[in-house]
Amino acid sequence: MFVKYLPTDRIEFLENGLFRITQPQYLNDPSGEGVFTPFFNIFSDADLKVAYKKYQGSIFYDGPNVTDEFLIKHYLLPSGQRYSIDESPSLRSFDEFDSFNTMEEYDRSQAINFIKHINTNLLGKLNSYIGIFSLTNSLINQEMWIRYGQHGKGLAVSFDSNHPFFKKYNPQKIVYKNSRRASISYYEGVIRINGITIPDKLKNFDEISNYYFLNIDQQDFFERLLLTKNERWAIENEYRIIFKLLDHDVIKPNNIYLKKIPFPCFKSLTFGWDITEKEIDTIIQVVKKNPELSHLKFNQVKYGELENFDQLELCDL
């Protein structure tokens, strides 16, 4: 079973089967959707993963039990001496350095500008190419009712996970682990994207992305970028279908893309604990006008009694 929580002002799907597939920019985590997580003067999980692969193929290999400190020392720290304004104050005579007091200030400025440039371009590309349909797997998730079900005044539609639609468009489970997210690390001028070192000579987004995609594990990149979120979202237990925007069925003004889910996929309609009887009756009448939803089951969530007073329970209507 997959579940979608919705407010009551968006019930057109009961008539047309259309749901929004949302570009990453408009999802609920604006700082983390479709962008690289920044690491400044520290190394990411992806950096360490690539370093470990190098270690496995090196003369240093002495079994799998190796520390992060060893990998950092031998495979990630910059080699050679770096000229800096800390040790060579005369460098401040160059325009590039004249507004900085320390090399860390300079590096921080460079990192911010580079990461902003890459993330802005990446998000723009994703917004023009994909739309995401988010689902969960519980009808009694209180946080989901509060966030997306109009604080108990909304509704939730459940879908049959065995329907061919969900075999063709397979919902993929989100991993909630910040260290697993797609990353850019900037360490003393050395830039790595998901562990891949970017040559200094590459400056613009197209050059960098072309180099990057020739050298990465694309499945790993896809999972880190679009199927991994910060732990603070774990309560949602999200699954995602990632559609190409070209697969849309309807497009509305302001680039709102809609995808039709077949009515036989629909399994039940569940009302929140705080919805009015009048609204329930109105919505049920909408369903009854659609012969393709004659199989739809109606439920309502309510808070329990006594020791279950703060637990949601699913009740038949």
Secondary structure, DSSP 8 states (H G I E B T S, - for coil): -EEEEE-TT--THHHH-EEEEB-GGGSS-TTTTTS-EEEESS--HHHHHHHHHHHHTSTT---S---HHHHIIIIIS--S----TTT-GGGGGSTTTTT-SSHHHHHHHHHHHHHHHHHHHHHHHHHTTEEEEEEBS-S--HHHHHHHTGGGTSEEEEE-TTSHHHHHS--EE-EE-GGGS-EEEEETTEEEETTEE--TT--SHHHHHHHHHHHS-HHHHHHHHHSEE-GGGGGG--EEEEEEGGG-SEEETTTEEEEE--GGGEEEEEE-TT--HHHHHHHHHHHHT-GGGTT-EEEEEEE-SGGGTTSEEEEE-
